[in-house]
Amino acid sequence: MHEFLKEIYNDFCTKHDVPWNEDGSDYLSADDLLHGHMYAEIDPLTQYQQNWLHNYIKLWEATTGGEDI
């Protein structure tokens, strides 16, 4: 399940020009993106993007945080 969630997140990031990690290897995590937005470390997020990320985080946590069982 977590591979599917990662694919969905990557699609969201691509469509919304989400910034990359400092090392450029991957997108910022949903948590980091929301945290950075709240503290003005990155460009502001729209209300839609904030809601989407909050819901994505809830879904991720509901699926054991991406851990294989």
N, CA, C and O atoms as a CHARMM CRD file, in Angstrom:
* protein
*
  276
    1    1 MET  N      0.81400  -1.19500   0.00000 PROA 1      0.00000
    2    1 MET  CA     0.00000   0.00000   0.00000 PROA 1      0.00000
    3    1 MET  C      0.86100   1.26500   0.00000 PROA 1      0.00000
    4    1 MET  O      0.53100   2.24300  -0.67100 PROA 1      0.00000
    5    2 HSD  N      1.96700   1.24500   0.75400 PROA 2      0.00000
    6    2 HSD  CA     2.74400   2.47300   0.84400 PROA 2      0.00000
    7    2 HSD  C      3.41100   2.84900  -0.48000 PROA 2      0.00000
    8    2 HSD  O      3.66000   4.03000  -0.71900 PROA 2      0.00000
    9    3 GLU  N      3.70100   1.89300  -1.33000 PROA 3      0.00000
   10    3 GLU  CA     4.26400   2.22100  -2.64600 PROA 3      0.00000
   11    3 GLU  C      3.24200   2.99500  -3.47800 PROA 3      0.00000
   12    3 GLU  O      3.59500   3.92600  -4.20100 PROA 3      0.00000
   13    4 PHE  N      1.98400   2.60200  -3.36700 PROA 4      0.00000
   14    4 PHE  CA     0.91500   3.30700  -4.07500 PROA 4      0.00000
   15    4 PHE  C      0.77500   4.72900  -3.54000 PROA 4      0.00000
   16    4 PHE  O      0.60800   5.67100  -4.31400 PROA 4      0.00000
   17    5 LEU  N      0.84200   4.88700  -2.21900 PROA 5      0.00000
   18    5 LEU  CA     0.75200   6.21800  -1.61900 PROA 5      0.00000
   19    5 LEU  C      1.92700   7.09700  -2.04000 PROA 5      0.00000
   20    5 LEU  O      1.75700   8.29300  -2.27800 PROA 5      0.00000
   21    6 LYS  N      3.09900   6.51600  -2.13100 PROA 6      0.00000
   22    6 LYS  CA     4.26200   7.27900  -2.59500 PROA 6      0.00000
   23    6 LYS  C      4.06300   7.75700  -4.03100 PROA 6      0.00000
   24    6 LYS  O      4.42400   8.88100  -4.38000 PROA 6      0.00000
   25    7 GLU  N      3.48700   6.89200  -4.85400 PROA 7      0.00000
   26    7 GLU  CA     3.22200   7.25100  -6.24800 PROA 7      0.00000
   27    7 GLU  C      2.22800   8.41300  -6.32300 PROA 7      0.00000
   28    7 GLU  O      2.40700   9.34100  -7.11200 PROA 7      0.00000
   29    8 ILE  N      1.19000   8.35300  -5.50600 PROA 8      0.00000
   30    8 ILE  CA     0.20000   9.42900  -5.46500 PROA 8      0.00000
   31    8 ILE  C      0.85700  10.73300  -5.01200 PROA 8      0.00000
   32    8 ILE  O      0.60600  11.79200  -5.58700 PROA 8      0.00000
   33    9 TYR  N      1.69100  10.65300  -3.98900 PROA 9      0.00000
   34    9 TYR  CA     2.35700  11.84600  -3.47900 PROA 9      0.00000
   35    9 TYR  C      3.29800  12.43800  -4.52800 PROA 9      0.00000
   36    9 TYR  O      3.32000  13.65400  -4.71700 PROA 9      0.00000
   37   10 ASN  N      4.06300  11.60700  -5.20200 PROA 10     0.00000
   38   10 ASN  CA     4.96400  12.09300  -6.24300 PROA 10     0.00000
   39   10 ASN  C      4.19100  12.78100  -7.36100 PROA 10     0.00000
   40   10 ASN  O      4.64800  13.78800  -7.90100 PROA 10     0.00000
   41   11 ASP  N      3.02500  12.24700  -7.71200 PROA 11     0.00000
   42   11 ASP  CA     2.18600  12.86500  -8.72800 PROA 11     0.00000
   43   11 ASP  C      1.71300  14.24500  -8.26200 PROA 11     0.00000
   44   11 ASP  O      1.75200  15.20900  -9.02700 PROA 11     0.00000
   45   12 PHE  N      1.26900  14.33500  -7.01300 PROA 12     0.00000
   46   12 PHE  CA     0.84800  15.61400  -6.44100 PROA 12     0.00000
   47   12 PHE  C      2.00000  16.61600  -6.48700 PROA 12     0.00000
   48   12 PHE  O      1.81600  17.76300  -6.89500 PROA 12     0.00000
   49   13 CYS  N      3.17700  16.18300  -6.07000 PROA 13     0.00000
   50   13 CYS  CA     4.34900  17.06200  -6.03300 PROA 13     0.00000
   51   13 CYS  C      4.71600  17.57000  -7.42100 PROA 13     0.00000
   52   13 CYS  O      5.06100  18.74000  -7.59000 PROA 13     0.00000
   53   14 THR  N      4.64100  16.69700  -8.40100 PROA 14     0.00000
   54   14 THR  CA     4.95600  17.08400  -9.77200 PROA 14     0.00000
   55   14 THR  C      3.96600  18.12700 -10.27400 PROA 14     0.00000
   56   14 THR  O      4.35900  19.12900 -10.87100 PROA 14     0.00000
   57   15 LYS  N      2.69600  17.89000 -10.03200 PROA 15     0.00000
   58   15 LYS  CA     1.65900  18.79700 -10.52400 PROA 15     0.00000
   59   15 LYS  C      1.66600  20.14700  -9.81300 PROA 15     0.00000
   60   15 LYS  O      1.21500  21.14400 -10.37700 PROA 15     0.00000
   61   16 HSD  N      2.17400  20.19000  -8.57500 PROA 16     0.00000
   62   16 HSD  CA     2.12400  21.41700  -7.78200 PROA 16     0.00000
   63   16 HSD  C      3.50800  22.03400  -7.53700 PROA 16     0.00000
   64   16 HSD  O      3.66600  22.89500  -6.67200 PROA 16     0.00000
   65   17 ASP  N      4.49400  21.58900  -8.30000 PROA 17     0.00000
   66   17 ASP  CA     5.85100  22.15100  -8.20500 PROA 17     0.00000
   67   17 ASP  C      6.37500  22.21000  -6.77300 PROA 17     0.00000
   68   17 ASP  O      6.87800  23.23800  -6.31900 PROA 17     0.00000
   69   18 VAL  N      6.24700  21.09700  -6.08200 PROA 18     0.00000
   70   18 VAL  CA     6.73900  21.00000  -4.70500 PROA 18     0.00000
   71   18 VAL  C      8.26400  20.99100  -4.72400 PROA 18     0.00000
   72   18 VAL  O      8.86900  20.36000  -5.59000 PROA 18     0.00000
   73   19 PRO  N      8.88900  21.68800  -3.77600 PROA 19     0.00000
   74   19 PRO  CA    10.35900  21.72100  -3.75000 PROA 19     0.00000
   75   19 PRO  C     10.97800  20.35700  -3.41500 PROA 19     0.00000
   76   19 PRO  O     10.34800  19.49700  -2.79800 PROA 19     0.00000
   77   20 TRP  N     12.22300  20.19700  -3.84200 PROA 20     0.00000
   78   20 TRP  CA    12.99200  18.98900  -3.56300 PROA 20     0.00000
   79   20 TRP  C     13.70500  19.12300  -2.22400 PROA 20     0.00000
   80   20 TRP  O     13.85500  20.22700  -1.70100 PROA 20     0.00000
   81   21 ASN  N     14.14500  17.99000  -1.67100 PROA 21     0.00000
   82   21 ASN  CA    15.03000  18.00400  -0.50500 PROA 21     0.00000
   83   21 ASN  C     16.29500  18.77800  -0.85700 PROA 21     0.00000
   84   21 ASN  O     16.57200  19.04000  -2.02700 PROA 21     0.00000
   85   22 GLU  N     17.04800  19.13600   0.16100 PROA 22     0.00000
   86   22 GLU  CA    18.28700  19.88300  -0.06400 PROA 22     0.00000
   87   22 GLU  C     19.26800  19.13400  -0.95700 PROA 22     0.00000
   88   22 GLU  O     19.98800  19.74400  -1.74700 PROA 22     0.00000
   89   23 ASP  N     19.29500  17.79900  -0.82700 PROA 23     0.00000
   90   23 ASP  CA    20.23600  17.03200  -1.64700 PROA 23     0.00000
   91   23 ASP  C     19.68800  16.74400  -3.04600 PROA 23     0.00000
   92   23 ASP  O     20.38700  16.16500  -3.87700 PROA 23     0.00000
   93   24 GLY  N     18.44500  17.14400  -3.30900 PROA 24     0.00000
   94   24 GLY  CA    17.86000  16.98800  -4.63300 PROA 24     0.00000
   95   24 GLY  C     17.49800  15.57900  -5.01800 PROA 24     0.00000
   96   24 GLY  O     17.26700  15.29800  -6.19400 PROA 24     0.00000
   97   25 SER  N     17.44200  14.67800  -4.04200 PROA 25     0.00000
   98   25 SER  CA    17.17800  13.27400  -4.35400 PROA 25     0.00000
   99   25 SER  C     15.69800  12.91900  -4.36300 PROA 25     0.00000
  100   25 SER  O     15.31000  11.91000  -4.95200 PROA 25     0.00000
  101   26 ASP  N     14.87200  13.72900  -3.72100 PROA 26     0.00000
  102   26 ASP  CA    13.45000  13.41800  -3.62200 PROA 26     0.00000
  103   26 ASP  C     12.70800  14.67700  -3.20300 PROA 26     0.00000
  104   26 ASP  O     13.31600  15.68300  -2.83800 PROA 26     0.00000
  105   27 TYR  N     11.38100  14.60400  -3.26200 PROA 27     0.00000
  106   27 TYR  CA    10.56800  15.72900  -2.81300 PROA 27     0.00000
  107   27 TYR  C     10.59400  15.83500  -1.28900 PROA 27     0.00000
  108   27 TYR  O     10.87700  14.86300  -0.58800 PROA 27     0.00000
  109   28 LEU  N     10.29600  17.02700  -0.79500 PROA 28     0.00000
  110   28 LEU  CA    10.10300  17.19400   0.64400 PROA 28     0.00000
  111   28 LEU  C      8.97000  16.28400   1.08900 PROA 28     0.00000
  112   28 LEU  O      8.05400  16.01200   0.31300 PROA 28     0.00000
  113   29 SER  N      9.02000  15.81600   2.31900 PROA 29     0.00000
  114   29 SER  CA     7.92300  14.99600   2.83200 PROA 29     0.00000
  115   29 SER  C      6.69800  15.87600   3.02200 PROA 29     0.00000
  116   29 SER  O      6.81100  17.10100   3.07300 PROA 29     0.00000
  117   30 ALA  N      5.54000  15.26200   3.12600 PROA 30     0.00000
  118   30 ALA  CA     4.30500  16.01600   3.34900 PROA 30     0.00000
  119   30 ALA  C      4.39700  16.81000   4.64700 PROA 30     0.00000
  120   30 ALA  O      3.97800  17.96600   4.70100 PROA 30     0.00000
  121   31 ASP  N      4.94200  16.19600   5.68600 PROA 31     0.00000
  122   31 ASP  CA     5.12000  16.89600   6.96800 PROA 31     0.00000
  123   31 ASP  C      6.05000  18.09400   6.82100 PROA 31     0.00000
  124   31 ASP  O      5.74100  19.18300   7.30700 PROA 31     0.00000
  125   32 ASP  N      7.18200  17.90200   6.15700 PROA 32     0.00000
  126   32 ASP  CA     8.14300  18.98800   5.96500 PROA 32     0.00000
  127   32 ASP  C      7.54100  20.11300   5.12300 PROA 32     0.00000
  128   32 ASP  O      7.79000  21.29400   5.36800 PROA 32     0.00000
  129   33 LEU  N      6.75300  19.72700   4.14000 PROA 33     0.00000
  130   33 LEU  CA     6.12700  20.72200   3.28200 PROA 33     0.00000
  131   33 LEU  C      5.15700  21.59400   4.08000 PROA 33     0.00000
  132   33 LEU  O      5.16800  22.81700   3.94600 PROA 33     0.00000
  133   34 LEU  N      4.32300  20.97100   4.90300 PROA 34     0.00000
  134   34 LEU  CA     3.39700  21.74500   5.73300 PROA 34     0.00000
  135   34 LEU  C      4.14100  22.56800   6.76500 PROA 34     0.00000
  136   34 LEU  O      3.79200  23.72600   6.99900 PROA 34     0.00000
  137   35 HSD  N      5.15700  21.99300   7.38600 PROA 35     0.00000
  138   35 HSD  CA     5.93700  22.70900   8.40000 PROA 35     0.00000
  139   35 HSD  C      6.63100  23.91900   7.77900 PROA 35     0.00000
  140   35 HSD  O      6.59600  25.01200   8.34300 PROA 35     0.00000
  141   36 GLY  N      7.25200  23.72900   6.63600 PROA 36     0.00000
  142   36 GLY  CA     7.93600  24.81600   5.95100 PROA 36     0.00000
  143   36 GLY  C      6.98400  25.90900   5.52700 PROA 36     0.00000
  144   36 GLY  O      7.31900  27.09300   5.56100 PROA 36     0.00000
  145   37 HSD  N      5.79100  25.50200   5.12600 PROA 37     0.00000
  146   37 HSD  CA     4.77200  26.47300   4.73000 PROA 37     0.00000
  147   37 HSD  C      4.36200  27.32800   5.92500 PROA 37     0.00000
  148   37 HSD  O      4.22800  28.54600   5.80600 PROA 37     0.00000
  149   38 MET  N      4.16500  26.69600   7.06400 PROA 38     0.00000
  150   38 MET  CA     3.70200  27.41000   8.25000 PROA 38     0.00000
  151   38 MET  C      4.75500  28.39600   8.74600 PROA 38     0.00000
  152   38 MET  O      4.40700  29.42100   9.33300 PROA 38     0.00000
  153   39 TYR  N      6.01100  28.11000   8.52400 PROA 39     0.00000
  154   39 TYR  CA     7.08100  28.97400   9.01500 PROA 39     0.00000
  155   39 TYR  C      7.74700  29.77300   7.89800 PROA 39     0.00000
  156   39 TYR  O      8.85500  30.28400   8.06100 PROA 39     0.00000
  157   40 ALA  N      7.05600  29.87400   6.76100 PROA 40     0.00000
  158   40 ALA  CA     7.48200  30.70300   5.62600 PROA 40     0.00000
  159   40 ALA  C      8.87300  30.35100   5.10700 PROA 40     0.00000
  160   40 ALA  O      9.58300  31.21100   4.58500 PROA 40     0.00000
  161   41 GLU  N      9.26000  29.08300   5.25200 PROA 41     0.00000
  162   41 GLU  CA    10.54700  28.64600   4.71600 PROA 41     0.00000
  163   41 GLU  C     10.43700  28.30100   3.23100 PROA 41     0.00000
  164   41 GLU  O     11.44100  28.23900   2.52000 PROA 41     0.00000
  165   42 ILE  N      9.20000  28.07600   2.77300 PROA 42     0.00000
  166   42 ILE  CA     8.95100  27.77700   1.36600 PROA 42     0.00000
  167   42 ILE  C      7.75900  28.60900   0.90600 PROA 42     0.00000
  168   42 ILE  O      7.10800  29.27400   1.71100 PROA 42     0.00000
  169   43 ASP  N      7.48100  28.56600  -0.38000 PROA 43     0.00000
  170   43 ASP  CA     6.35900  29.33000  -0.92400 PROA 43     0.00000
  171   43 ASP  C      5.06100  28.92300  -0.25200 PROA 43     0.00000
  172   43 ASP  O      4.89100  27.77000   0.14400 PROA 43     0.00000
  173   44 PRO  N      4.14400  29.87600  -0.12500 PROA 44     0.00000
  174   44 PRO  CA     2.85600  29.57000   0.50400 PROA 44     0.00000
  175   44 PRO  C      2.09000  28.48600  -0.26700 PROA 44     0.00000
  176   44 PRO  O      2.18600  28.37700  -1.48900 PROA 44     0.00000
  177   45 LEU  N      1.34600  27.71000   0.47200 PROA 45     0.00000
  178   45 LEU  CA     0.48600  26.68700  -0.12100 PROA 45     0.00000
  179   45 LEU  C     -0.93400  27.21500  -0.20100 PROA 45     0.00000
  180   45 LEU  O     -1.36100  28.01100   0.63600 PROA 45     0.00000
  181   46 THR  N     -1.65400  26.77000  -1.20500 PROA 46     0.00000
  182   46 THR  CA    -3.07200  27.12700  -1.28500 PROA 46     0.00000
  183   46 THR  C     -3.83400  26.34000  -0.22500 PROA 46     0.00000
  184   46 THR  O     -3.31700  25.37500   0.33800 PROA 46     0.00000
  185   47 GLN  N     -5.05100  26.75700   0.03700 PROA 47     0.00000
  186   47 GLN  CA    -5.88800  26.02600   0.99600 PROA 47     0.00000
  187   47 GLN  C     -6.11900  24.59600   0.51200 PROA 47     0.00000
  188   47 GLN  O     -6.11100  23.65900   1.31000 PROA 47     0.00000
  189   48 TYR  N     -6.32400  24.42900  -0.80000 PROA 48     0.00000
  190   48 TYR  CA    -6.49100  23.09000  -1.36900 PROA 48     0.00000
  191   48 TYR  C     -5.27000  22.21900  -1.08600 PROA 48     0.00000
  192   48 TYR  O     -5.40900  21.07300  -0.65900 PROA 48     0.00000
  193   49 GLN  N     -4.06800  22.76100  -1.32300 PROA 49     0.00000
  194   49 GLN  CA    -2.84100  21.99700  -1.10200 PROA 49     0.00000
  195   49 GLN  C     -2.67700  21.63500   0.37000 PROA 49     0.00000
  196   49 GLN  O     -2.28600  20.51300   0.69500 PROA 49     0.00000
  197   50 GLN  N     -2.97100  22.57400   1.25500 PROA 50     0.00000
  198   50 GLN  CA    -2.88300  22.28800   2.68600 PROA 50     0.00000
  199   50 GLN  C     -3.83500  21.17100   3.07400 PROA 50     0.00000
  200   50 GLN  O     -3.44600  20.24700   3.78800 PROA 50     0.00000
  201   51 ASN  N     -5.08100  21.24400   2.61100 PROA 51     0.00000
  202   51 ASN  CA    -6.06900  20.20500   2.92600 PROA 51     0.00000
  203   51 ASN  C     -5.63800  18.85600   2.36500 PROA 51     0.00000
  204   51 ASN  O     -5.75200  17.83300   3.04000 PROA 51     0.00000
  205   52 TRP  N     -5.14500  18.85500   1.13500 PROA 52     0.00000
  206   52 TRP  CA    -4.71000  17.60800   0.50500 PROA 52     0.00000
  207   52 TRP  C     -3.59400  16.97600   1.31900 PROA 52     0.00000
  208   52 TRP  O     -3.61700  15.77300   1.57800 PROA 52     0.00000
  209   53 LEU  N     -2.62500  17.77100   1.72100 PROA 53     0.00000
  210   53 LEU  CA    -1.48800  17.25200   2.49100 PROA 53     0.00000
  211   53 LEU  C     -1.91800  16.74200   3.85900 PROA 53     0.00000
  212   53 LEU  O     -1.44300  15.69700   4.30400 PROA 53     0.00000
  213   54 HSD  N     -2.80500  17.46200   4.53200 PROA 54     0.00000
  214   54 HSD  CA    -3.32000  16.99300   5.82900 PROA 54     0.00000
  215   54 HSD  C     -4.00400  15.63500   5.66500 PROA 54     0.00000
  216   54 HSD  O     -3.78600  14.72200   6.46200 PROA 54     0.00000
  217   55 ASN  N     -4.82300  15.51100   4.63700 PROA 55     0.00000
  218   55 ASN  CA    -5.52300  14.24400   4.40600 PROA 55     0.00000
  219   55 ASN  C     -4.56100  13.13100   4.01200 PROA 55     0.00000
  220   55 ASN  O     -4.73500  11.98400   4.42300 PROA 55     0.00000
  221   56 TYR  N     -3.55600  13.46000   3.22400 PROA 56     0.00000
  222   56 TYR  CA    -2.55500  12.46700   2.83000 PROA 56     0.00000
  223   56 TYR  C     -1.81100  11.95100   4.05900 PROA 56     0.00000
  224   56 TYR  O     -1.58700  10.74700   4.18700 PROA 56     0.00000
  225   57 ILE  N     -1.43300  12.84100   4.95100 PROA 57     0.00000
  226   57 ILE  CA    -0.72300  12.44500   6.16900 PROA 57     0.00000
  227   57 ILE  C     -1.59000  11.52800   7.01800 PROA 57     0.00000
  228   57 ILE  O     -1.10100  10.53800   7.56200 PROA 57     0.00000
  229   58 LYS  N     -2.87300  11.84900   7.13700 PROA 58     0.00000
  230   58 LYS  CA    -3.79100  10.99100   7.89600 PROA 58     0.00000
  231   58 LYS  C     -3.86800   9.59900   7.26700 PROA 58     0.00000
  232   58 LYS  O     -3.83500   8.59100   7.97200 PROA 58     0.00000
  233   59 LEU  N     -3.96800   9.55300   5.95500 PROA 59     0.00000
  234   59 LEU  CA    -4.03700   8.26500   5.26000 PROA 59     0.00000
  235   59 LEU  C     -2.73500   7.48800   5.43400 PROA 59     0.00000
  236   59 LEU  O     -2.76200   6.28300   5.68200 PROA 59     0.00000
  237   60 TRP  N     -1.60200   8.16600   5.30600 PROA 60     0.00000
  238   60 TRP  CA    -0.29100   7.52300   5.48300 PROA 60     0.00000
  239   60 TRP  C     -0.20000   6.90600   6.87600 PROA 60     0.00000
  240   60 TRP  O      0.22100   5.75900   7.02500 PROA 60     0.00000
  241   61 GLU  N     -0.59300   7.66800   7.89300 PROA 61     0.00000
  242   61 GLU  CA    -0.52600   7.17800   9.26900 PROA 61     0.00000
  243   61 GLU  C     -1.50300   6.01800   9.50100 PROA 61     0.00000
  244   61 GLU  O     -1.22700   5.11800  10.29400 PROA 61     0.00000
  245   62 ALA  N     -2.62200   6.04600   8.81600 PROA 62     0.00000
  246   62 ALA  CA    -3.61900   4.96600   8.96700 PROA 62     0.00000
  247   62 ALA  C     -3.12800   3.67000   8.32600 PROA 62     0.00000
  248   62 ALA  O     -3.64200   2.59400   8.63100 PROA 62     0.00000
  249   63 THR  N     -2.15100   3.76700   7.45400 PROA 63     0.00000
  250   63 THR  CA    -1.60800   2.56100   6.81100 PROA 63     0.00000
  251   63 THR  C     -0.25700   2.20900   7.41300 PROA 63     0.00000
  252   63 THR  O      0.67800   1.85100   6.69800 PROA 63     0.00000
  253   64 THR  N     -0.16400   2.31200   8.72400 PROA 64     0.00000
  254   64 THR  CA     1.02600   1.98300   9.51200 PROA 64     0.00000
  255   64 THR  C      2.24400   2.80100   9.11700 PROA 64     0.00000
  256   64 THR  O      3.37600   2.34000   9.26600 PROA 64     0.00000
  257   65 GLY  N      2.02800   3.98600   8.62700 PROA 65     0.00000
  258   65 GLY  CA     3.13900   4.86800   8.30500 PROA 65     0.00000
  259   65 GLY  C      4.03000   4.33800   7.20600 PROA 65     0.00000
  260   65 GLY  O      5.20500   4.70000   7.14000 PROA 65     0.00000
  261   66 GLY  N      3.50200   3.48600   6.34000 PROA 66     0.00000
  262   66 GLY  CA     4.29700   2.96800   5.25000 PROA 66     0.00000
  263   66 GLY  C      5.16900   1.79100   5.60500 PROA 66     0.00000
  264   66 GLY  O      5.94900   1.32200   4.77600 PROA 66     0.00000
  265   67 GLU  N      5.04800   1.30300   6.83400 PROA 67     0.00000
  266   67 GLU  CA     5.86100   0.16100   7.25800 PROA 67     0.00000
  267   67 GLU  C      5.29100  -1.12600   6.66200 PROA 67     0.00000
  268   67 GLU  O      4.07400  -1.30400   6.59700 PROA 67     0.00000
  269   68 ASP  N      6.16000  -1.99900   6.23700 PROA 68     0.00000
  270   68 ASP  CA     5.71800  -3.32500   5.80400 PROA 68     0.00000
  271   68 ASP  C      5.34600  -4.13700   7.03400 PROA 68     0.00000
  272   68 ASP  O      6.06200  -4.12700   8.03500 PROA 68     0.00000
  273   69 ILE  N      4.25600  -4.81900   6.95500 PROA 69     0.00000
  274   69 ILE  CA     3.80300  -5.64200   8.10500 PROA 69     0.00000
  275   69 ILE  C      4.32100  -7.05000   7.94000 PROA 69     0.00000
  276   69 ILE  O      4.06300  -7.90600   8.78600 PROA 69     0.00000
